[in-house]
Amino acid sequence: MRLFEQWRETFDTYVTELIGDIIEAADRVVVRQVWHGVGRGPEAHVESTVVFTFREGKVSYVEQFWDYAAVLETLGLSEQDARGDS
């Protein structure tokens, strides 16, 4: 948590933008995002994918990944599945 606090302190403003749809996969939810930050130094634009695992209606585990395709592969999904294409 301290790492995230230090990162946020570096930027005067920041916002997280969702990319595409939120994907439900059994007890997990996959969220692809881009984090934009402006502050002391160069602007930051960081893309990542977060996987939330739910137990009894609550988030029990959070994983963050840099490689979206690897997340889909791990969950047994294709890009087509993620887009909801037939």
PyMOL Python script that loads the backbone (N, CA, C, O; Angstrom):
from pymol import cmd

cmd.read_pdbstr("""\
ATOM      1  N   MET A   1       0.825  -1.183   0.000  1.00  0.00           N
ATOM      2  CA  MET A   1       0.000   0.000   0.000  1.00  0.00           C
ATOM      3  C   MET A   1       0.874   1.252   0.000  1.00  0.00           C
ATOM      4  O   MET A   1       0.522   2.267  -0.601  1.00  0.00           O
ATOM      5  N   ARG A   2       2.000   1.168   0.672  1.00  0.00           N
ATOM      6  CA  ARG A   2       2.900   2.330   0.718  1.00  0.00           C
ATOM      7  C   ARG A   2       3.388   2.688  -0.682  1.00  0.00           C
ATOM      8  O   ARG A   2       3.512   3.870  -1.003  1.00  0.00           O
ATOM      9  N   LEU A   3       3.664   1.706  -1.510  1.00  0.00           N
ATOM     10  CA  LEU A   3       4.099   1.951  -2.878  1.00  0.00           C
ATOM     11  C   LEU A   3       3.051   2.773  -3.624  1.00  0.00           C
ATOM     12  O   LEU A   3       3.394   3.739  -4.305  1.00  0.00           O
ATOM     13  N   PHE A   4       1.775   2.400  -3.504  1.00  0.00           N
ATOM     14  CA  PHE A   4       0.705   3.137  -4.166  1.00  0.00           C
ATOM     15  C   PHE A   4       0.597   4.554  -3.616  1.00  0.00           C
ATOM     16  O   PHE A   4       0.360   5.494  -4.375  1.00  0.00           O
ATOM     17  N   GLU A   5       0.768   4.717  -2.307  1.00  0.00           N
ATOM     18  CA  GLU A   5       0.730   6.047  -1.705  1.00  0.00           C
ATOM     19  C   GLU A   5       1.838   6.930  -2.268  1.00  0.00           C
ATOM     20  O   GLU A   5       1.593   8.086  -2.614  1.00  0.00           O
ATOM     21  N   GLN A   6       3.052   6.398  -2.364  1.00  0.00           N
ATOM     22  CA  GLN A   6       4.173   7.159  -2.896  1.00  0.00           C
ATOM     23  C   GLN A   6       3.937   7.523  -4.357  1.00  0.00           C
ATOM     24  O   GLN A   6       4.259   8.630  -4.788  1.00  0.00           O
ATOM     25  N   TRP A   7       3.379   6.593  -5.108  1.00  0.00           N
ATOM     26  CA  TRP A   7       3.107   6.833  -6.522  1.00  0.00           C
ATOM     27  C   TRP A   7       2.086   7.955  -6.674  1.00  0.00           C
ATOM     28  O   TRP A   7       2.275   8.860  -7.486  1.00  0.00           O
ATOM     29  N   ARG A   8       1.003   7.901  -5.896  1.00  0.00           N
ATOM     30  CA  ARG A   8      -0.027   8.943  -5.961  1.00  0.00           C
ATOM     31  C   ARG A   8       0.515  10.295  -5.522  1.00  0.00           C
ATOM     32  O   ARG A   8       0.117  11.322  -6.072  1.00  0.00           O
ATOM     33  N   GLU A   9       1.414  10.318  -4.541  1.00  0.00           N
ATOM     34  CA  GLU A   9       1.988  11.578  -4.066  1.00  0.00           C
ATOM     35  C   GLU A   9       2.832  12.261  -5.143  1.00  0.00           C
ATOM     36  O   GLU A   9       3.025  13.476  -5.093  1.00  0.00           O
ATOM     37  N   THR A  10       3.329  11.510  -6.100  1.00  0.00           N
ATOM     38  CA  THR A  10       4.166  12.033  -7.168  1.00  0.00           C
ATOM     39  C   THR A  10       3.354  12.857  -8.166  1.00  0.00           C
ATOM     40  O   THR A  10       3.907  13.729  -8.836  1.00  0.00           O
ATOM     41  N   PHE A  11       2.062  12.595  -8.273  1.00  0.00           N
ATOM     42  CA  PHE A  11       1.236  13.234  -9.279  1.00  0.00           C
ATOM     43  C   PHE A  11       0.229  14.186  -8.649  1.00  0.00           C
ATOM     44  O   PHE A  11      -0.378  13.883  -7.621  1.00  0.00           O
ATOM     45  N   ASP A  12       0.064  15.343  -9.286  1.00  0.00           N
ATOM     46  CA  ASP A  12      -0.916  16.321  -8.814  1.00  0.00           C
ATOM     47  C   ASP A  12      -2.332  15.876  -9.150  1.00  0.00           C
ATOM     48  O   ASP A  12      -3.252  16.051  -8.351  1.00  0.00           O
ATOM     49  N   THR A  13      -2.499  15.303 -10.327  1.00  0.00           N
ATOM     50  CA  THR A  13      -3.810  14.775 -10.729  1.00  0.00           C
ATOM     51  C   THR A  13      -3.613  13.411 -11.376  1.00  0.00           C
ATOM     52  O   THR A  13      -2.600  13.156 -12.027  1.00  0.00           O
ATOM     53  N   TYR A  14      -4.583  12.553 -11.189  1.00  0.00           N
ATOM     54  CA  TYR A  14      -4.552  11.242 -11.826  1.00  0.00           C
ATOM     55  C   TYR A  14      -5.974  10.736 -11.984  1.00  0.00           C
ATOM     56  O   TYR A  14      -6.872  11.086 -11.218  1.00  0.00           O
ATOM     57  N   VAL A  15      -6.150   9.916 -12.986  1.00  0.00           N
ATOM     58  CA  VAL A  15      -7.465   9.355 -13.260  1.00  0.00           C
ATOM     59  C   VAL A  15      -7.279   7.964 -13.879  1.00  0.00           C
ATOM     60  O   VAL A  15      -6.319   7.718 -14.609  1.00  0.00           O
ATOM     61  N   THR A  16      -8.196   7.083 -13.578  1.00  0.00           N
ATOM     62  CA  THR A  16      -8.183   5.755 -14.172  1.00  0.00           C
ATOM     63  C   THR A  16      -9.318   5.675 -15.182  1.00  0.00           C
ATOM     64  O   THR A  16     -10.465   5.997 -14.871  1.00  0.00           O
ATOM     65  N   GLU A  17      -8.988   5.244 -16.385  1.00  0.00           N
ATOM     66  CA  GLU A  17      -9.952   5.127 -17.479  1.00  0.00           C
ATOM     67  C   GLU A  17     -10.121   3.651 -17.840  1.00  0.00           C
ATOM     68  O   GLU A  17      -9.133   2.961 -18.090  1.00  0.00           O
ATOM     69  N   LEU A  18     -11.344   3.169 -17.868  1.00  0.00           N
ATOM     70  CA  LEU A  18     -11.595   1.792 -18.266  1.00  0.00           C
ATOM     71  C   LEU A  18     -11.442   1.649 -19.767  1.00  0.00           C
ATOM     72  O   LEU A  18     -11.795   2.547 -20.531  1.00  0.00           O
ATOM     73  N   ILE A  19     -10.906   0.495 -20.183  1.00  0.00           N
ATOM     74  CA  ILE A  19     -10.764   0.169 -21.597  1.00  0.00           C
ATOM     75  C   ILE A  19     -11.657  -1.035 -21.864  1.00  0.00           C
ATOM     76  O   ILE A  19     -11.493  -2.080 -21.234  1.00  0.00           O
ATOM     77  N   GLY A  20     -12.585  -0.900 -22.778  1.00  0.00           N
ATOM     78  CA  GLY A  20     -13.438  -2.033 -23.125  1.00  0.00           C
ATOM     79  C   GLY A  20     -14.427  -2.373 -22.029  1.00  0.00           C
ATOM     80  O   GLY A  20     -14.723  -1.564 -21.150  1.00  0.00           O
ATOM     81  N   ASP A  21     -14.927  -3.587 -22.109  1.00  0.00           N
ATOM     82  CA  ASP A  21     -15.950  -4.054 -21.182  1.00  0.00           C
ATOM     83  C   ASP A  21     -15.336  -4.705 -19.951  1.00  0.00           C
ATOM     84  O   ASP A  21     -14.211  -5.204 -19.982  1.00  0.00           O
ATOM     85  N   ILE A  22     -16.095  -4.686 -18.880  1.00  0.00           N
ATOM     86  CA  ILE A  22     -15.739  -5.460 -17.696  1.00  0.00           C
ATOM     87  C   ILE A  22     -16.162  -6.893 -17.978  1.00  0.00           C
ATOM     88  O   ILE A  22     -17.280  -7.130 -18.435  1.00  0.00           O
ATOM     89  N   ILE A  23     -15.284  -7.846 -17.710  1.00  0.00           N
ATOM     90  CA  ILE A  23     -15.531  -9.250 -18.042  1.00  0.00           C
ATOM     91  C   ILE A  23     -15.785 -10.040 -16.771  1.00  0.00           C
ATOM     92  O   ILE A  23     -15.003  -9.979 -15.823  1.00  0.00           O
ATOM     93  N   GLU A  24     -16.880 -10.780 -16.757  1.00  0.00           N
ATOM     94  CA  GLU A  24     -17.171 -11.687 -15.649  1.00  0.00           C
ATOM     95  C   GLU A  24     -16.746 -13.087 -16.069  1.00  0.00           C
ATOM     96  O   GLU A  24     -17.134 -13.562 -17.137  1.00  0.00           O
ATOM     97  N   ALA A  25     -15.957 -13.746 -15.238  1.00  0.00           N
ATOM     98  CA  ALA A  25     -15.473 -15.097 -15.519  1.00  0.00           C
ATOM     99  C   ALA A  25     -15.538 -15.908 -14.230  1.00  0.00           C
ATOM    100  O   ALA A  25     -14.616 -15.872 -13.415  1.00  0.00           O
ATOM    101  N   ALA A  26     -16.631 -16.637 -14.055  1.00  0.00           N
ATOM    102  CA  ALA A  26     -16.868 -17.431 -12.836  1.00  0.00           C
ATOM    103  C   ALA A  26     -16.854 -16.506 -11.630  1.00  0.00           C
ATOM    104  O   ALA A  26     -17.677 -15.595 -11.546  1.00  0.00           O
ATOM    105  N   ASP A  27     -15.926 -16.721 -10.686  1.00  0.00           N
ATOM    106  CA  ASP A  27     -15.879 -15.900  -9.472  1.00  0.00           C
ATOM    107  C   ASP A  27     -14.931 -14.714  -9.609  1.00  0.00           C
ATOM    108  O   ASP A  27     -14.544 -14.105  -8.612  1.00  0.00           O
ATOM    109  N   ARG A  28     -14.558 -14.387 -10.852  1.00  0.00           N
ATOM    110  CA  ARG A  28     -13.613 -13.293 -11.099  1.00  0.00           C
ATOM    111  C   ARG A  28     -14.233 -12.228 -11.988  1.00  0.00           C
ATOM    112  O   ARG A  28     -15.138 -12.493 -12.778  1.00  0.00           O
ATOM    113  N   VAL A  29     -13.720 -11.024 -11.835  1.00  0.00           N
ATOM    114  CA  VAL A  29     -14.085  -9.913 -12.701  1.00  0.00           C
ATOM    115  C   VAL A  29     -12.786  -9.311 -13.221  1.00  0.00           C
ATOM    116  O   VAL A  29     -11.870  -9.022 -12.451  1.00  0.00           O
ATOM    117  N   VAL A  30     -12.717  -9.125 -14.544  1.00  0.00           N
ATOM    118  CA  VAL A  30     -11.520  -8.607 -15.199  1.00  0.00           C
ATOM    119  C   VAL A  30     -11.797  -7.173 -15.658  1.00  0.00           C
ATOM    120  O   VAL A  30     -12.787  -6.905 -16.338  1.00  0.00           O
ATOM    121  N   VAL A  31     -10.904  -6.260 -15.272  1.00  0.00           N
ATOM    122  CA  VAL A  31     -11.043  -4.851 -15.626  1.00  0.00           C
ATOM    123  C   VAL A  31      -9.744  -4.391 -16.282  1.00  0.00           C
ATOM    124  O   VAL A  31      -8.678  -4.428 -15.669  1.00  0.00           O
ATOM    125  N   ARG A  32      -9.849  -3.961 -17.527  1.00  0.00           N
ATOM    126  CA  ARG A  32      -8.688  -3.419 -18.240  1.00  0.00           C
ATOM    127  C   ARG A  32      -8.751  -1.901 -18.106  1.00  0.00           C
ATOM    128  O   ARG A  32      -9.812  -1.301 -18.278  1.00  0.00           O
ATOM    129  N   GLN A  33      -7.605  -1.278 -17.796  1.00  0.00           N
ATOM    130  CA  GLN A  33      -7.612   0.150 -17.489  1.00  0.00           C
ATOM    131  C   GLN A  33      -6.332   0.843 -17.943  1.00  0.00           C
ATOM    132  O   GLN A  33      -5.307   0.203 -18.178  1.00  0.00           O
ATOM    133  N   VAL A  34      -6.416   2.166 -18.060  1.00  0.00           N
ATOM    134  CA  VAL A  34      -5.242   3.014 -18.265  1.00  0.00           C
ATOM    135  C   VAL A  34      -5.260   4.049 -17.158  1.00  0.00           C
ATOM    136  O   VAL A  34      -6.272   4.711 -16.924  1.00  0.00           O
ATOM    137  N   TRP A  35      -4.137   4.182 -16.484  1.00  0.00           N
ATOM    138  CA  TRP A  35      -3.982   5.157 -15.414  1.00  0.00           C
ATOM    139  C   TRP A  35      -3.204   6.333 -15.991  1.00  0.00           C
ATOM    140  O   TRP A  35      -2.110   6.154 -16.526  1.00  0.00           O
ATOM    141  N   HIS A  36      -3.770   7.547 -15.884  1.00  0.00           N
ATOM    142  CA  HIS A  36      -3.130   8.765 -16.374  1.00  0.00           C
ATOM    143  C   HIS A  36      -2.755   9.629 -15.181  1.00  0.00           C
ATOM    144  O   HIS A  36      -3.579   9.871 -14.298  1.00  0.00           O
ATOM    145  N   GLY A  37      -1.519  10.091 -15.155  1.00  0.00           N
ATOM    146  CA  GLY A  37      -1.080  10.961 -14.070  1.00  0.00           C
ATOM    147  C   GLY A  37      -0.278  12.141 -14.587  1.00  0.00           C
ATOM    148  O   GLY A  37       0.517  11.997 -15.516  1.00  0.00           O
ATOM    149  N   VAL A  38      -0.484  13.314 -13.985  1.00  0.00           N
ATOM    150  CA  VAL A  38       0.255  14.525 -14.320  1.00  0.00           C
ATOM    151  C   VAL A  38       0.763  15.113 -13.011  1.00  0.00           C
ATOM    152  O   VAL A  38       0.020  15.239 -12.038  1.00  0.00           O
ATOM    153  N   GLY A  39       2.041  15.468 -13.005  1.00  0.00           N
ATOM    154  CA  GLY A  39       2.588  16.025 -11.766  1.00  0.00           C
ATOM    155  C   GLY A  39       3.999  16.498 -11.936  1.00  0.00           C
ATOM    156  O   GLY A  39       4.329  17.149 -12.927  1.00  0.00           O
ATOM    157  N   ARG A  40       4.847  16.175 -10.967  1.00  0.00           N
ATOM    158  CA  ARG A  40       6.242  16.597 -10.961  1.00  0.00           C
ATOM    159  C   ARG A  40       7.061  15.668 -11.845  1.00  0.00           C
ATOM    160  O   ARG A  40       7.519  14.618 -11.396  1.00  0.00           O
ATOM    161  N   GLY A  41       7.241  16.054 -13.088  1.00  0.00           N
ATOM    162  CA  GLY A  41       7.968  15.212 -14.034  1.00  0.00           C
ATOM    163  C   GLY A  41       7.099  14.888 -15.227  1.00  0.00           C
ATOM    164  O   GLY A  41       6.065  15.523 -15.438  1.00  0.00           O
ATOM    165  N   PRO A  42       7.508  13.904 -16.011  1.00  0.00           N
ATOM    166  CA  PRO A  42       6.741  13.574 -17.207  1.00  0.00           C
ATOM    167  C   PRO A  42       5.377  12.984 -16.869  1.00  0.00           C
ATOM    168  O   PRO A  42       5.185  12.385 -15.811  1.00  0.00           O
ATOM    169  N   GLU A  43       4.429  13.166 -17.796  1.00  0.00           N
ATOM    170  CA  GLU A  43       3.116  12.556 -17.631  1.00  0.00           C
ATOM    171  C   GLU A  43       3.255  11.042 -17.678  1.00  0.00           C
ATOM    172  O   GLU A  43       4.162  10.512 -18.318  1.00  0.00           O
ATOM    173  N   ALA A  44       2.354  10.358 -16.998  1.00  0.00           N
ATOM    174  CA  ALA A  44       2.367   8.890 -16.988  1.00  0.00           C
ATOM    175  C   ALA A  44       1.061   8.371 -17.577  1.00  0.00           C
ATOM    176  O   ALA A  44      -0.015   8.897 -17.295  1.00  0.00           O
ATOM    177  N   HIS A  45       1.173   7.339 -18.392  1.00  0.00           N
ATOM    178  CA  HIS A  45       0.018   6.650 -18.962  1.00  0.00           C
ATOM    179  C   HIS A  45       0.339   5.163 -18.867  1.00  0.00           C
ATOM    180  O   HIS A  45       1.121   4.640 -19.662  1.00  0.00           O
ATOM    181  N   VAL A  46      -0.261   4.491 -17.902  1.00  0.00           N
ATOM    182  CA  VAL A  46       0.090   3.107 -17.605  1.00  0.00           C
ATOM    183  C   VAL A  46      -1.133   2.218 -17.803  1.00  0.00           C
ATOM    184  O   VAL A  46      -2.161   2.404 -17.152  1.00  0.00           O
ATOM    185  N   GLU A  47      -1.009   1.254 -18.707  1.00  0.00           N
ATOM    186  CA  GLU A  47      -2.096   0.312 -18.942  1.00  0.00           C
ATOM    187  C   GLU A  47      -1.863  -0.951 -18.128  1.00  0.00           C
ATOM    188  O   GLU A  47      -0.744  -1.459 -18.053  1.00  0.00           O
ATOM    189  N   SER A  48      -2.932  -1.452 -17.521  1.00  0.00           N
ATOM    190  CA  SER A  48      -2.849  -2.710 -16.787  1.00  0.00           C
ATOM    191  C   SER A  48      -4.219  -3.376 -16.769  1.00  0.00           C
ATOM    192  O   SER A  48      -5.226  -2.783 -17.154  1.00  0.00           O
ATOM    193  N   THR A  49      -4.226  -4.600 -16.319  1.00  0.00           N
ATOM    194  CA  THR A  49      -5.475  -5.346 -16.165  1.00  0.00           C
ATOM    195  C   THR A  49      -5.542  -5.829 -14.734  1.00  0.00           C
ATOM    196  O   THR A  49      -4.583  -6.396 -14.210  1.00  0.00           O
ATOM    197  N   VAL A  50      -6.692  -5.599 -14.099  1.00  0.00           N
ATOM    198  CA  VAL A  50      -6.889  -6.011 -12.715  1.00  0.00           C
ATOM    199  C   VAL A  50      -7.925  -7.126 -12.687  1.00  0.00           C
ATOM    200  O   VAL A  50      -8.969  -7.037 -13.333  1.00  0.00           O
ATOM    201  N   VAL A  51      -7.625  -8.174 -11.934  1.00  0.00           N
ATOM    202  CA  VAL A  51      -8.553  -9.297 -11.768  1.00  0.00           C
ATOM    203  C   VAL A  51      -8.972  -9.332 -10.299  1.00  0.00           C
ATOM    204  O   VAL A  51      -8.147  -9.500  -9.401  1.00  0.00           O
ATOM    205  N   PHE A  52     -10.271  -9.171 -10.083  1.00  0.00           N
ATOM    206  CA  PHE A  52     -10.842  -9.230  -8.739  1.00  0.00           C
ATOM    207  C   PHE A  52     -11.480 -10.600  -8.561  1.00  0.00           C
ATOM    208  O   PHE A  52     -12.272 -11.024  -9.403  1.00  0.00           O
ATOM    209  N   THR A  53     -11.149 -11.295  -7.483  1.00  0.00           N
ATOM    210  CA  THR A  53     -11.776 -12.573  -7.156  1.00  0.00           C
ATOM    211  C   THR A  53     -12.749 -12.335  -6.011  1.00  0.00           C
ATOM    212  O   THR A  53     -12.416 -11.693  -5.015  1.00  0.00           O
ATOM    213  N   PHE A  54     -13.953 -12.862  -6.173  1.00  0.00           N
ATOM    214  CA  PHE A  54     -15.013 -12.666  -5.167  1.00  0.00           C
ATOM    215  C   PHE A  54     -15.283 -13.949  -4.405  1.00  0.00           C
ATOM    216  O   PHE A  54     -15.249 -15.041  -4.973  1.00  0.00           O
ATOM    217  N   ARG A  55     -15.550 -13.813  -3.125  1.00  0.00           N
ATOM    218  CA  ARG A  55     -15.992 -14.903  -2.260  1.00  0.00           C
ATOM    219  C   ARG A  55     -17.118 -14.347  -1.398  1.00  0.00           C
ATOM    220  O   ARG A  55     -16.955 -13.326  -0.730  1.00  0.00           O
ATOM    221  N   GLU A  56     -18.243 -15.016  -1.420  1.00  0.00           N
ATOM    222  CA  GLU A  56     -19.398 -14.607  -0.616  1.00  0.00           C
ATOM    223  C   GLU A  56     -19.754 -13.133  -0.832  1.00  0.00           C
ATOM    224  O   GLU A  56     -20.072 -12.418   0.118  1.00  0.00           O
ATOM    225  N   GLY A  57     -19.697 -12.689  -2.093  1.00  0.00           N
ATOM    226  CA  GLY A  57     -20.108 -11.336  -2.444  1.00  0.00           C
ATOM    227  C   GLY A  57     -19.119 -10.237  -2.137  1.00  0.00           C
ATOM    228  O   GLY A  57     -19.436  -9.059  -2.304  1.00  0.00           O
ATOM    229  N   LYS A  58     -17.902 -10.600  -1.681  1.00  0.00           N
ATOM    230  CA  LYS A  58     -16.889  -9.601  -1.348  1.00  0.00           C
ATOM    231  C   LYS A  58     -15.604  -9.893  -2.102  1.00  0.00           C
ATOM    232  O   LYS A  58     -15.301 -11.043  -2.419  1.00  0.00           O
ATOM    233  N   VAL A  59     -14.851  -8.834  -2.385  1.00  0.00           N
ATOM    234  CA  VAL A  59     -13.547  -9.006  -3.030  1.00  0.00           C
ATOM    235  C   VAL A  59     -12.618  -9.687  -2.036  1.00  0.00           C
ATOM    236  O   VAL A  59     -12.391  -9.188  -0.934  1.00  0.00           O
ATOM    237  N   SER A  60     -12.082 -10.839  -2.445  1.00  0.00           N
ATOM    238  CA  SER A  60     -11.188 -11.567  -1.553  1.00  0.00           C
ATOM    239  C   SER A  60      -9.730 -11.529  -2.022  1.00  0.00           C
ATOM    240  O   SER A  60      -8.813 -11.814  -1.251  1.00  0.00           O
ATOM    241  N   TYR A  61      -9.527 -11.172  -3.303  1.00  0.00           N
ATOM    242  CA  TYR A  61      -8.165 -11.195  -3.839  1.00  0.00           C
ATOM    243  C   TYR A  61      -8.118 -10.247  -5.031  1.00  0.00           C
ATOM    244  O   TYR A  61      -9.052 -10.210  -5.832  1.00  0.00           O
ATOM    245  N   VAL A  62      -7.038  -9.484  -5.153  1.00  0.00           N
ATOM    246  CA  VAL A  62      -6.854  -8.562  -6.264  1.00  0.00           C
ATOM    247  C   VAL A  62      -5.492  -8.842  -6.892  1.00  0.00           C
ATOM    248  O   VAL A  62      -4.471  -8.886  -6.206  1.00  0.00           O
ATOM    249  N   GLU A  63      -5.498  -9.031  -8.209  1.00  0.00           N
ATOM    250  CA  GLU A  63      -4.255  -9.262  -8.945  1.00  0.00           C
ATOM    251  C   GLU A  63      -4.140  -8.211 -10.040  1.00  0.00           C
ATOM    252  O   GLU A  63      -5.134  -7.864 -10.680  1.00  0.00           O
ATOM    253  N   GLN A  64      -2.924  -7.703 -10.258  1.00  0.00           N
ATOM    254  CA  GLN A  64      -2.705  -6.716 -11.304  1.00  0.00           C
ATOM    255  C   GLN A  64      -1.696  -7.276 -12.289  1.00  0.00           C
ATOM    256  O   GLN A  64      -0.666  -7.824 -11.897  1.00  0.00           O
ATOM    257  N   PHE A  65      -2.004  -7.132 -13.576  1.00  0.00           N
ATOM    258  CA  PHE A  65      -1.175  -7.676 -14.649  1.00  0.00           C
ATOM    259  C   PHE A  65      -0.869  -6.605 -15.678  1.00  0.00           C
ATOM    260  O   PHE A  65      -1.660  -5.681 -15.869  1.00  0.00           O
ATOM    261  N   TRP A  66       0.269  -6.723 -16.339  1.00  0.00           N
ATOM    262  CA  TRP A  66       0.640  -5.810 -17.422  1.00  0.00           C
ATOM    263  C   TRP A  66       0.173  -6.363 -18.765  1.00  0.00           C
ATOM    264  O   TRP A  66      -0.068  -5.588 -19.691  1.00  0.00           O
ATOM    265  N   ASP A  67       0.038  -7.682 -18.897  1.00  0.00           N
ATOM    266  CA  ASP A  67      -0.258  -8.323 -20.180  1.00  0.00           C
ATOM    267  C   ASP A  67      -1.711  -8.800 -20.224  1.00  0.00           C
ATOM    268  O   ASP A  67      -2.050  -9.833 -19.647  1.00  0.00           O
ATOM    269  N   TYR A  68      -2.558  -8.045 -20.909  1.00  0.00           N
ATOM    270  CA  TYR A  68      -3.984  -8.359 -21.010  1.00  0.00           C
ATOM    271  C   TYR A  68      -4.222  -9.720 -21.663  1.00  0.00           C
ATOM    272  O   TYR A  68      -5.047 -10.504 -21.194  1.00  0.00           O
ATOM    273  N   ALA A  69      -3.494  -9.996 -22.747  1.00  0.00           N
ATOM    274  CA  ALA A  69      -3.662 -11.271 -23.453  1.00  0.00           C
ATOM    275  C   ALA A  69      -3.334 -12.446 -22.537  1.00  0.00           C
ATOM    276  O   ALA A  69      -4.002 -13.478 -22.602  1.00  0.00           O
ATOM    277  N   ALA A  70      -2.329 -12.309 -21.693  1.00  0.00           N
ATOM    278  CA  ALA A  70      -1.961 -13.383 -20.764  1.00  0.00           C
ATOM    279  C   ALA A  70      -3.067 -13.622 -19.738  1.00  0.00           C
ATOM    280  O   ALA A  70      -3.310 -14.762 -19.343  1.00  0.00           O
ATOM    281  N   VAL A  71      -3.736 -12.554 -19.308  1.00  0.00           N
ATOM    282  CA  VAL A  71      -4.850 -12.705 -18.368  1.00  0.00           C
ATOM    283  C   VAL A  71      -5.961 -13.512 -19.017  1.00  0.00           C
ATOM    284  O   VAL A  71      -6.489 -14.451 -18.422  1.00  0.00           O
ATOM    285  N   LEU A  72      -6.315 -13.138 -20.250  1.00  0.00           N
ATOM    286  CA  LEU A  72      -7.375 -13.865 -20.955  1.00  0.00           C
ATOM    287  C   LEU A  72      -7.005 -15.330 -21.125  1.00  0.00           C
ATOM    288  O   LEU A  72      -7.834 -16.214 -20.910  1.00  0.00           O
ATOM    289  N   GLU A  73      -5.770 -15.583 -21.508  1.00  0.00           N
ATOM    290  CA  GLU A  73      -5.315 -16.969 -21.703  1.00  0.00           C
ATOM    291  C   GLU A  73      -5.392 -17.760 -20.405  1.00  0.00           C
ATOM    292  O   GLU A  73      -5.836 -18.908 -20.402  1.00  0.00           O
ATOM    293  N   THR A  74      -4.967 -17.157 -19.313  1.00  0.00           N
ATOM    294  CA  THR A  74      -5.008 -17.824 -18.009  1.00  0.00           C
ATOM    295  C   THR A  74      -6.431 -18.195 -17.621  1.00  0.00           C
ATOM    296  O   THR A  74      -6.667 -19.248 -17.029  1.00  0.00           O
ATOM    297  N   LEU A  75      -7.386 -17.317 -17.963  1.00  0.00           N
ATOM    298  CA  LEU A  75      -8.787 -17.573 -17.630  1.00  0.00           C
ATOM    299  C   LEU A  75      -9.500 -18.412 -18.683  1.00  0.00           C
ATOM    300  O   LEU A  75     -10.689 -18.702 -18.551  1.00  0.00           O
ATOM    301  N   GLY A  76      -8.773 -18.804 -19.728  1.00  0.00           N
ATOM    302  CA  GLY A  76      -9.364 -19.630 -20.776  1.00  0.00           C
ATOM    303  C   GLY A  76     -10.296 -18.861 -21.694  1.00  0.00           C
ATOM    304  O   GLY A  76     -11.234 -19.433 -22.250  1.00  0.00           O
ATOM    305  N   LEU A  77     -10.044 -17.567 -21.858  1.00  0.00           N
ATOM    306  CA  LEU A  77     -10.867 -16.726 -22.722  1.00  0.00           C
ATOM    307  C   LEU A  77     -10.062 -16.270 -23.928  1.00  0.00           C
ATOM    308  O   LEU A  77      -8.833 -16.218 -23.884  1.00  0.00           O
ATOM    309  N   SER A  78     -10.761 -15.942 -25.002  1.00  0.00           N
ATOM    310  CA  SER A  78     -10.115 -15.375 -26.176  1.00  0.00           C
ATOM    311  C   SER A  78     -10.460 -13.891 -26.252  1.00  0.00           C
ATOM    312  O   SER A  78     -11.326 -13.411 -25.521  1.00  0.00           O
ATOM    313  N   GLU A  79      -9.779 -13.167 -27.141  1.00  0.00           N
ATOM    314  CA  GLU A  79     -10.119 -11.749 -27.349  1.00  0.00           C
ATOM    315  C   GLU A  79     -11.579 -11.636 -27.796  1.00  0.00           C
ATOM    316  O   GLU A  79     -12.282 -10.700 -27.415  1.00  0.00           O
ATOM    317  N   GLN A  80     -12.026 -12.600 -28.607  1.00  0.00           N
ATOM    318  CA  GLN A  80     -13.410 -12.606 -29.088  1.00  0.00           C
ATOM    319  C   GLN A  80     -14.378 -12.783 -27.918  1.00  0.00           C
ATOM    320  O   GLN A  80     -15.404 -12.105 -27.856  1.00  0.00           O
ATOM    321  N   ASP A  81     -14.057 -13.693 -26.985  1.00  0.00           N
ATOM    322  CA  ASP A  81     -14.896 -13.874 -25.789  1.00  0.00           C
ATOM    323  C   ASP A  81     -14.969 -12.575 -24.991  1.00  0.00           C
ATOM    324  O   ASP A  81     -16.032 -12.191 -24.504  1.00  0.00           O
ATOM    325  N   ALA A  82     -13.829 -11.910 -24.865  1.00  0.00           N
ATOM    326  CA  ALA A  82     -13.763 -10.692 -24.071  1.00  0.00           C
ATOM    327  C   ALA A  82     -14.605  -9.574 -24.673  1.00  0.00           C
ATOM    328  O   ALA A  82     -15.170  -8.751 -23.953  1.00  0.00           O
ATOM    329  N   ARG A  83     -14.683  -9.555 -26.012  1.00  0.00           N
ATOM    330  CA  ARG A  83     -15.487  -8.527 -26.688  1.00  0.00           C
ATOM    331  C   ARG A  83     -16.964  -8.890 -26.698  1.00  0.00           C
ATOM    332  O   ARG A  83     -17.805  -8.038 -26.983  1.00  0.00           O
ATOM    333  N   GLY A  84     -17.292 -10.139 -26.393  1.00  0.00           N
ATOM    334  CA  GLY A  84     -18.684 -10.569 -26.403  1.00  0.00           C
ATOM    335  C   GLY A  84     -19.180 -10.886 -27.795  1.00  0.00           C
ATOM    336  O   GLY A  84     -20.389 -10.953 -28.016  1.00  0.00           O
ATOM    337  N   ASP A  85     -18.260 -11.086 -28.758  1.00  0.00           N
ATOM    338  CA  ASP A  85     -18.657 -11.426 -30.132  1.00  0.00           C
ATOM    339  C   ASP A  85     -19.230 -12.827 -30.181  1.00  0.00           C
ATOM    340  O   ASP A  85     -18.888 -13.679 -29.362  1.00  0.00           O
ATOM    341  N   SER A  86     -20.088 -13.054 -31.128  1.00  0.00           N
ATOM    342  CA  SER A  86     -20.676 -14.398 -31.313  1.00  0.00           C
ATOM    343  C   SER A  86     -19.740 -15.295 -32.065  1.00  0.00           C
ATOM    344  O   SER A  86     -20.063 -16.456 -32.313  1.00  0.00           O
TER     345      SER A  86
END
""", "prot")
cmd.dss("prot")
cmd.show_as("cartoon", "prot")
cmd.util.cbc("prot")
cmd.orient("prot")
